[in-house]
Amino acid sequence: MNTVLYISIAILSGISCVLLIAWLKSRAALSSLREKYAPIAAIDGELSRLRQEQDDLRSRIKERRQGWEAEIERTLPEIESLSKQVDLLRDAAEIQSFGFYEPHFDFGTSEEYKNAVKINRDKQKSTMKRKDEAAFCAIDWTVEGSKAKGRQMINKQLKLMLRAFNGECDAAITKARFDNVTRLEERIERSFAAINKLGETNQCRITRAFKELKLEELRLAYEYAVKKQDEREEQRRIRVEMQEEERARKEIENAQREAEKEENRFEQALIKARAELEQARDSQNEALRKKISLLEEQFREAHDRKEKAISRAQLTRSGHVYVISNIGSFGEDVFKIGMTRRLEPLDRVKELGDASVPFPFDVHAMIYSEDAHSLESKLHERFPEKQVNLINQRKEFFGVTLAEVRDAVTEFSPDVEFITTAVAEQFRASAAIRKKKELEAEQRREKEQATEIAAARDKFDHLRESWKAEPVA
């Protein structure tokens, strides 16, 4: 028994020794492998670290990009708003840079301007034909020892300079408008200086006298166009006045005819009633007398209307001067002071409030005068600096207060009835409707927000009631 035990222990000891030796060998081999492949393991670690850093960097870039996009989205409207303001300021600065053009001529008609332009161009042609008057060279040049060739060279250069200058001036003249004419004058001056600078080497120059002719042509052409436009406006105004006069004449004639018809009708009825009274019985006399009295009154009124119409037809300068305003179209403290010869002057006011303006005019005063043109002129002369349109003063709109207009009107017509309140019914009603719609829209938004809040509160209450906490063990 002991022998078997000893043998078993010996076997186990041998096996243990073998296993120990094998473990030691494998450990040594593993250590050797670790030493052999240590650089590769280090590279793998470095790669893992770099991948992690790359992921972190991408995450940070993504966050920053999202932040930048959000910032751009937030600032874009502000940039657009500032851009619009810059454009407006740039336009305003450009308009201010135009300068105000002071007329250089005072011809009465466009035909006189047209003749002056023709005379100017004839002067230019004759000046260019004469030597040294349009352009000249200060010295005599020789080319290959020949003065003739030198003169030929200089003549060619002077022609080129004049052609260039004429081209610049013609381009400026065709573009002349109210908003650029002063800049075009400067452009001609700059072209004159630049072309003369190019000719300095050969001492060739365009004369100042020729430049002044070109500036004169620019001014004449511009003022000719302005005068033509003024004449068209004046002709249009005269046509409107003629149409107004014709309407007034027809109205007066129609009123006269109607009044005459009424007068004849009442006269015939009165004759008939008087004849009936002579033959009537005593019981009918009172009724017939009342009828005659009424007919006599109606006859007198018809006769007065006829006389008034005849008088208006004879008084060619009579009419009504009106003071009207339109707050919805022109704002506060803007009044039109005009004149009409219409028998019914309010018809003219209604015409002015047609489709060209969004709201009808309010009448503050309607003054009858036997010399309406004179009265209108006197009222206009009270506010020479307060014309809304300082270029075309026939527009008859004035930027004045109601008190100033009332004082001027009562000075010339003390008994006139002056309405100080502008009703502006349609304008105020439109403003009220617009305000009501805005209020209703605001109420709808508030109601929608209240509905959303109530729905969210109900959902939260439902979740809170349905949630049950787990019992603690």
C-alpha positions as CSV (number, residue, x, y, z in Angstrom):
1,M,0.0,0.0,0.0
2,N,2.8,2.3,0.9
3,T,4.6,1.4,-2.3
4,V,1.6,2.4,-4.4
5,L,1.4,5.6,-2.5
6,Y,5.0,6.4,-3.1
7,I,4.8,5.6,-6.7
8,S,1.7,7.8,-7.1
9,I,3.4,10.7,-5.4
10,A,6.5,10.2,-7.6
11,I,4.4,10.2,-10.7
12,L,2.5,13.4,-9.6
13,S,5.8,15.0,-8.7
14,G,7.1,14.2,-12.2
15,I,4.0,15.5,-13.9
16,S,4.2,18.7,-11.8
17,C,7.8,19.2,-12.7
18,V,7.0,18.7,-16.4
19,L,4.1,21.1,-16.2
20,L,6.2,23.6,-14.3
21,I,9.0,23.4,-16.9
22,A,6.4,23.8,-19.7
23,W,4.9,26.8,-18.0
24,L,8.3,28.4,-17.5
25,K,9.1,27.8,-21.2
26,S,5.8,29.3,-22.3
27,R,6.2,32.3,-20.1
28,A,9.7,32.8,-21.4
29,A,8.3,32.5,-25.0
30,L,5.5,34.9,-24.2
31,S,7.9,37.4,-22.8
32,S,10.1,37.0,-25.8
33,L,7.0,37.6,-28.1
34,R,6.1,40.7,-26.1
35,E,9.5,42.1,-26.5
36,K,9.5,41.2,-30.2
37,Y,6.1,42.8,-30.9
38,A,6.2,45.6,-28.4
39,P,6.6,48.3,-31.1
40,I,3.5,47.0,-33.0
41,A,1.5,47.1,-29.8
42,A,2.7,50.6,-29.1
43,I,1.6,51.6,-32.7
44,D,-1.9,50.1,-32.1
45,G,-2.2,52.1,-28.9
46,E,-1.1,55.2,-30.6
47,L,-3.6,54.6,-33.4
48,S,-6.4,54.1,-30.9
49,R,-5.4,57.3,-29.2
50,L,-5.3,59.2,-32.5
51,R,-8.7,57.7,-33.5
52,Q,-10.2,58.9,-30.2
53,E,-8.7,62.4,-30.7
54,Q,-10.0,62.4,-34.3
55,D,-13.5,61.5,-33.1
56,D,-13.2,64.2,-30.4
57,L,-12.1,66.8,-32.9
58,R,-14.9,65.9,-35.3
59,S,-17.4,66.2,-32.5
60,R,-16.0,69.7,-31.6
61,I,-16.0,70.8,-35.2
62,K,-19.6,69.6,-35.6
63,E,-20.6,71.5,-32.5
64,R,-18.8,74.7,-33.7
65,R,-20.2,74.3,-37.1
66,Q,-23.7,74.0,-35.7
67,G,-23.0,77.1,-33.6
68,W,-21.7,79.0,-36.6
69,E,-24.7,78.0,-38.7
70,A,-27.1,79.1,-35.9
71,E,-25.2,82.4,-35.6
72,I,-25.4,83.0,-39.3
73,E,-29.1,82.1,-39.3
74,R,-29.6,84.6,-36.5
75,T,-27.5,87.4,-38.1
76,L,-28.7,87.1,-41.7
77,P,-31.9,89.1,-41.1
78,E,-29.9,91.8,-39.3
79,I,-27.3,91.8,-42.2
80,E,-30.1,92.2,-44.7
81,S,-31.6,95.0,-42.7
82,L,-28.3,96.8,-42.4
83,S,-27.6,96.3,-46.1
84,K,-31.0,97.9,-47.0
85,Q,-30.1,100.8,-44.7
86,V,-26.7,101.2,-46.4
87,D,-28.4,101.2,-49.8
88,L,-30.8,103.9,-48.7
89,L,-27.9,106.0,-47.2
90,R,-25.9,105.4,-50.4
91,D,-28.8,106.6,-52.5
92,A,-29.3,109.6,-50.3
93,A,-25.6,110.5,-50.4
94,E,-25.7,110.1,-54.2
95,I,-28.7,112.4,-54.5
96,Q,-27.0,114.9,-52.2
97,S,-23.9,114.7,-54.4
98,F,-26.0,115.7,-57.5
99,G,-26.0,119.3,-56.5
100,F,-28.7,121.8,-57.4
101,Y,-28.5,123.0,-61.0
102,E,-28.9,126.8,-61.4
103,P,-30.3,127.8,-64.8
104,H,-27.9,129.8,-66.9
105,F,-30.4,131.1,-69.4
106,D,-33.8,132.7,-69.2
107,F,-35.4,132.1,-72.6
108,G,-39.2,132.3,-72.6
109,T,-40.0,129.5,-74.9
110,S,-38.5,126.1,-76.0
111,E,-38.2,127.4,-79.5
112,E,-35.7,130.1,-78.3
113,Y,-33.7,127.4,-76.5
114,K,-33.8,125.3,-79.7
115,N,-32.4,128.2,-81.7
116,A,-29.7,128.9,-79.1
117,V,-28.6,125.2,-79.3
118,K,-28.3,125.5,-83.1
119,I,-26.3,128.8,-82.8
120,N,-24.0,127.1,-80.3
121,R,-23.4,124.1,-82.6
122,D,-22.7,126.4,-85.6
123,K,-20.1,128.2,-83.4
124,Q,-18.5,124.9,-82.6
125,K,-18.3,124.0,-86.3
126,S,-16.8,127.3,-87.3
127,T,-14.4,127.2,-84.4
128,M,-13.1,123.8,-85.4
129,K,-12.6,125.0,-89.0
130,R,-10.4,127.9,-87.9
131,K,-6.8,127.2,-86.9
132,D,-5.9,127.2,-83.2
133,E,-9.4,128.2,-82.0
134,A,-10.6,124.7,-81.0
135,A,-7.1,123.1,-80.4
136,F,-3.5,124.1,-81.0
137,C,0.1,123.1,-80.6
138,A,2.5,125.5,-78.9
139,I,5.6,124.6,-81.0
140,D,6.4,123.7,-84.6
141,W,7.5,120.0,-84.9
142,T,9.7,118.5,-87.6
143,V,9.6,114.8,-88.5
144,E,12.6,113.4,-90.4
145,G,13.7,117.0,-90.9
146,S,10.5,117.9,-92.6
147,K,8.2,120.6,-91.1
148,A,5.4,119.5,-93.4
149,K,5.4,116.0,-91.9
150,G,5.6,117.6,-88.5
151,R,2.4,119.7,-89.2
152,Q,0.7,116.5,-90.6
153,M,1.5,114.6,-87.4
154,I,0.3,117.5,-85.1
155,N,-2.9,117.9,-87.2
156,K,-3.7,114.2,-86.8
157,Q,-3.1,114.4,-83.0
158,L,-5.3,117.5,-82.6
159,K,-8.1,115.8,-84.6
160,L,-7.8,112.7,-82.4
161,M,-8.0,114.9,-79.3
162,L,-11.0,116.8,-80.5
163,R,-12.8,113.6,-81.6
164,A,-12.2,112.1,-78.2
165,F,-13.4,115.3,-76.4
166,N,-16.4,115.7,-78.6
167,G,-17.3,112.0,-78.0
168,E,-17.2,112.5,-74.3
169,C,-19.2,115.7,-74.4
170,D,-21.9,114.2,-76.8
171,A,-22.3,111.2,-74.5
172,A,-22.7,113.5,-71.5
173,I,-25.2,115.8,-73.3
174,T,-27.5,112.9,-74.3
175,K,-27.6,111.6,-70.7
176,A,-28.4,115.0,-69.1
177,R,-31.1,114.7,-66.4
178,F,-32.1,116.7,-63.4
179,D,-30.2,114.3,-61.1
180,N,-26.9,114.3,-63.0
181,V,-26.5,117.5,-64.9
182,T,-24.0,119.0,-62.4
183,R,-22.0,115.8,-62.4
184,L,-21.9,115.9,-66.2
185,E,-20.5,119.4,-66.1
186,E,-17.7,118.0,-63.9
187,R,-17.3,115.1,-66.3
188,I,-16.7,117.5,-69.2
189,E,-14.1,119.4,-67.1
190,R,-12.3,116.1,-66.2
191,S,-12.3,115.0,-69.8
192,F,-10.9,118.3,-70.9
193,A,-8.1,118.0,-68.3
194,A,-7.3,114.3,-69.1
195,I,-7.2,114.8,-72.9
196,N,-5.0,117.8,-72.5
197,K,-2.7,115.9,-70.2
198,L,-2.3,113.2,-72.9
199,G,-1.2,116.0,-75.3
200,E,1.4,117.5,-73.0
201,T,4.3,115.6,-74.5
202,N,3.7,117.2,-77.9
203,Q,2.4,120.4,-76.3
204,C,-1.0,120.0,-77.9
205,R,-4.1,121.4,-76.1
206,I,-7.8,121.9,-76.6
207,T,-8.7,125.5,-76.0
208,R,-10.8,126.7,-73.0
209,A,-13.1,128.6,-75.3
210,F,-14.1,125.3,-77.1
211,K,-14.6,123.7,-73.7
212,E,-16.9,126.5,-72.7
213,L,-18.9,126.1,-75.9
214,K,-19.4,122.4,-75.0
215,L,-20.5,123.3,-71.4
216,E,-22.9,125.9,-72.9
217,E,-24.3,123.2,-75.2
218,L,-24.9,120.8,-72.3
219,R,-26.7,123.5,-70.3
220,L,-28.7,124.6,-73.3
221,A,-29.7,121.1,-74.1
222,Y,-30.8,120.3,-70.6
223,E,-32.7,123.6,-70.1
224,Y,-34.3,123.1,-73.5
225,A,-35.6,119.6,-72.4
226,V,-36.9,121.1,-69.1
227,K,-38.6,124.0,-70.9
228,K,-40.3,121.5,-73.3
229,Q,-41.5,119.5,-70.3
230,D,-42.8,122.7,-68.6
231,E,-44.6,123.7,-71.8
232,R,-46.2,120.2,-72.0
233,E,-47.3,120.6,-68.4
234,E,-48.7,124.1,-69.1
235,Q,-50.5,122.9,-72.2
236,R,-52.0,120.0,-70.2
237,R,-53.1,122.5,-67.5
238,I,-54.6,124.8,-70.0
239,R,-56.5,121.9,-71.6
240,V,-57.8,120.9,-68.1
241,E,-58.8,124.5,-67.5
242,M,-60.6,124.7,-70.8
243,Q,-62.4,121.5,-70.1
244,E,-63.3,122.9,-66.7
245,E,-64.5,126.1,-68.3
246,E,-66.5,124.2,-70.8
247,R,-68.2,122.1,-68.1
248,A,-69.0,125.2,-66.2
249,R,-70.4,126.9,-69.3
250,K,-72.6,123.9,-70.0
251,E,-73.7,123.6,-66.4
252,I,-74.7,127.3,-66.4
253,E,-76.5,127.0,-69.7
254,N,-78.3,123.9,-68.6
255,A,-79.3,125.6,-65.3
256,Q,-80.5,128.7,-67.2
257,R,-82.6,126.5,-69.6
258,E,-84.0,124.5,-66.7
259,A,-84.8,127.7,-64.7
260,E,-86.5,129.2,-67.8
261,K,-88.6,126.1,-68.2
262,E,-89.6,126.1,-64.6
263,E,-90.4,129.8,-64.8
264,N,-92.6,129.3,-67.8
265,R,-94.3,126.3,-66.3
266,F,-95.1,128.1,-63.0
267,E,-96.1,131.2,-65.0
268,Q,-98.6,129.1,-67.0
269,A,-99.9,127.4,-63.9
270,L,-100.3,130.7,-62.2
271,I,-102.3,132.2,-65.1
272,K,-104.5,129.1,-65.1
273,A,-105.0,129.3,-61.3
274,R,-105.9,133.0,-61.5
275,A,-108.4,132.3,-64.3
276,E,-109.9,129.5,-62.2
277,L,-110.2,131.9,-59.2
278,E,-112.3,134.4,-61.3
279,Q,-114.8,131.7,-62.2
280,A,-114.7,129.7,-58.9
281,R,-117.4,129.6,-56.3
282,D,-116.9,131.1,-52.9
283,S,-116.3,127.7,-51.3
284,Q,-113.3,127.2,-53.6
285,N,-111.7,130.6,-53.3
286,E,-109.6,129.9,-50.2
287,A,-108.0,126.8,-51.7
288,L,-107.3,128.5,-55.0
289,R,-105.7,131.5,-53.2
290,K,-103.4,129.2,-51.3
291,K,-102.5,127.5,-54.6
292,I,-101.8,130.8,-56.3
293,S,-99.7,131.9,-53.3
294,L,-97.6,128.7,-53.6
295,L,-97.3,129.1,-57.4
296,E,-96.2,132.7,-57.0
297,E,-93.5,131.7,-54.5
298,Q,-92.3,128.9,-56.9
299,F,-92.4,131.3,-59.8
300,R,-90.2,133.8,-57.9
301,E,-87.7,131.1,-57.0
302,A,-87.5,129.9,-60.6
303,H,-87.1,133.5,-61.8
304,D,-84.2,134.1,-59.2
305,R,-82.5,130.9,-60.4
306,K,-82.7,132.0,-64.0
307,E,-81.3,135.5,-63.1
308,K,-78.5,133.9,-61.1
309,A,-77.6,131.7,-64.0
310,I,-77.7,134.6,-66.4
311,S,-75.5,136.6,-64.0
312,R,-73.0,133.8,-63.7
313,A,-72.8,133.4,-67.5
314,Q,-72.0,137.2,-67.8
315,L,-69.4,137.2,-65.0
316,T,-66.6,135.3,-66.7
317,R,-64.2,135.5,-63.7
318,S,-66.7,134.5,-61.1
319,G,-66.4,131.1,-59.3
320,H,-65.6,129.3,-56.1
321,V,-62.3,129.1,-54.3
322,Y,-62.0,125.9,-52.3
323,V,-59.8,124.7,-49.4
324,I,-59.6,120.9,-49.2
325,S,-57.5,118.3,-47.5
326,N,-56.9,114.5,-47.8
327,I,-55.3,113.1,-44.6
328,G,-55.3,109.6,-45.9
329,S,-53.5,110.5,-49.1
330,F,-51.1,113.3,-48.1
331,G,-51.1,113.3,-44.3
332,E,-51.7,116.1,-41.7
333,D,-51.2,119.8,-42.5
334,V,-51.4,119.5,-46.3
335,F,-54.1,121.6,-48.0
336,K,-55.0,122.2,-51.6
337,I,-56.2,125.7,-52.4
338,G,-57.9,125.8,-55.9
339,M,-60.6,127.4,-57.9
340,T,-63.5,126.2,-60.0
341,R,-66.2,128.0,-62.1
342,R,-68.6,125.0,-61.9
343,L,-72.1,125.8,-60.9
344,E,-71.9,123.0,-58.4
345,P,-68.3,123.4,-57.0
346,L,-68.5,120.1,-55.0
347,D,-68.6,118.2,-58.3
348,R,-65.0,119.5,-58.9
349,V,-63.9,118.3,-55.4
350,K,-65.4,114.8,-56.2
351,E,-63.5,114.7,-59.4
352,L,-60.3,115.4,-57.6
353,G,-61.0,112.5,-55.2
354,D,-61.2,110.0,-58.1
355,A,-59.1,106.9,-58.6
356,S,-55.8,108.8,-58.5
357,V,-56.0,109.1,-54.7
358,P,-57.2,106.4,-52.2
359,F,-59.6,108.6,-50.2
360,P,-61.9,111.5,-51.0
361,F,-61.1,115.1,-50.1
362,D,-62.6,116.9,-47.1
363,V,-63.9,120.5,-47.7
364,H,-62.8,123.1,-45.2
365,A,-64.1,126.2,-47.1
366,M,-66.0,127.0,-50.3
367,I,-65.8,130.7,-51.1
368,Y,-67.9,132.3,-53.9
369,S,-66.2,135.3,-55.5
370,E,-66.9,137.4,-58.5
371,D,-63.1,137.4,-59.2
372,A,-62.2,133.9,-58.1
373,H,-58.8,133.9,-59.9
374,S,-57.7,137.0,-58.0
375,L,-58.8,135.5,-54.7
376,E,-57.0,132.2,-55.4
377,S,-53.8,134.1,-56.3
378,K,-53.9,136.1,-53.1
379,L,-54.3,133.0,-51.0
380,H,-51.4,131.4,-52.9
381,E,-49.2,134.4,-52.3
382,R,-49.6,134.1,-48.6
383,F,-47.6,130.8,-48.5
384,P,-44.9,131.1,-51.2
385,E,-42.3,129.1,-49.3
386,K,-44.8,126.5,-48.2
387,Q,-45.6,125.0,-51.5
388,V,-45.3,121.2,-51.4
389,N,-43.9,121.1,-54.9
390,L,-41.4,124.0,-55.2
391,I,-40.7,123.2,-58.8
392,N,-44.2,123.0,-60.2
393,Q,-46.2,125.5,-58.2
394,R,-49.3,125.0,-60.2
395,K,-50.0,121.8,-58.1
396,E,-51.6,124.1,-55.5
397,F,-50.7,122.0,-52.4
398,F,-49.4,123.8,-49.3
399,G,-47.7,122.4,-46.2
400,V,-49.4,124.7,-43.7
401,T,-51.5,124.3,-40.5
402,L,-55.2,124.6,-40.5
403,A,-55.0,127.8,-38.4
404,E,-52.8,129.5,-41.0
405,V,-55.2,128.6,-43.8
406,R,-58.2,129.8,-41.7
407,D,-56.5,133.1,-40.9
408,A,-55.7,133.7,-44.6
409,V,-59.2,132.8,-45.7
410,T,-61.0,135.0,-43.1
411,E,-58.7,137.9,-44.0
412,F,-60.1,138.0,-47.5
413,S,-63.5,136.6,-46.8
414,P,-64.5,137.4,-43.2
415,D,-68.0,135.9,-43.4
416,V,-67.0,132.6,-44.9
417,E,-67.9,129.4,-43.0
418,F,-64.8,127.5,-42.2
419,I,-64.8,123.8,-41.2
420,T,-61.8,123.2,-38.9
421,T,-62.3,119.4,-38.5
422,A,-61.2,117.0,-41.3
423,V,-63.8,114.2,-41.2
424,A,-61.7,111.8,-43.3
425,E,-64.5,109.2,-42.9
426,Q,-63.1,106.5,-45.2
427,F,-59.6,106.9,-44.0
428,R,-60.5,106.7,-40.3
429,A,-62.9,103.8,-41.0
430,S,-60.2,102.0,-42.8
431,A,-57.8,102.6,-39.9
432,A,-60.4,101.3,-37.5
433,I,-61.0,98.1,-39.6
434,R,-57.2,97.6,-39.9
435,K,-56.8,97.9,-36.1
436,K,-59.8,95.6,-35.5
437,K,-58.2,93.0,-37.8
438,E,-54.9,93.3,-36.0
439,L,-56.6,92.9,-32.6
440,E,-58.6,89.9,-33.8
441,A,-55.3,88.3,-35.1
442,E,-53.7,89.0,-31.7
443,Q,-56.6,87.4,-29.9
444,R,-56.5,84.4,-32.2
445,R,-52.7,83.9,-31.4
446,E,-53.4,84.3,-27.7
447,K,-56.3,81.8,-27.9
448,E,-54.0,79.3,-29.8
449,Q,-51.3,79.7,-27.2
450,A,-53.8,79.2,-24.4
451,T,-55.1,76.1,-26.1
452,E,-51.6,74.7,-26.5
453,I,-50.8,75.4,-22.8
454,A,-54.0,73.8,-21.7
455,A,-53.3,70.7,-23.8
456,A,-49.8,70.4,-22.4
457,R,-51.1,70.8,-18.8
458,D,-53.7,68.1,-19.4
459,K,-51.1,65.8,-20.8
460,F,-48.8,66.4,-17.8
461,D,-51.7,65.8,-15.3
462,H,-52.5,62.6,-17.1
463,L,-49.0,61.3,-16.9
464,R,-48.7,62.3,-13.3
465,E,-51.9,60.4,-12.4
466,S,-50.9,57.3,-14.4
467,W,-47.4,57.1,-12.9
468,K,-47.0,54.8,-9.8
469,A,-43.8,54.6,-7.9
470,E,-42.2,51.1,-7.3
471,P,-42.3,50.1,-3.6
472,V,-39.0,50.2,-1.9
473,A,-37.8,46.7,-0.8
